[in-house]
Amino acid sequence: MKVVCLQVFVSEASRHHGKLTYEWLLDTAQALGVGGGSAFGTLAGFGRHGRRDAGFFELAGELPVVVEFFVEDAMADRLLHAISEAGLKLVYARLPAEIGITS
């Protein structure tokens, strides 16, 4: 089945309406009818705000979390719209993907 992989990037300690942002994303996707999603923590990374590494205690809570969904294009649009409507400005990637079950 041809779908898209929608990845949304957040800081592990960021919050939206008192809830961890990655939890808010998962809850919102589930409420929209997305069949599944996952949040993945990182060990290290860098981006526009510099380098982050799990080895530095003072950076606790600042490492990126990738929240990932495999959905049809229309559902990705709905989820991105919900994120925007909530006032969140998050970096995302939308990649073509294929999902299936091995035989």
Summary of the structure (lengths in Angstrom):
residues: 103
radius of gyration: 14.5
end to end distance: 14.7
largest distance: 46.9
contacts: 255
relative contact order: 0.32
helix: 27%
strand: 41%
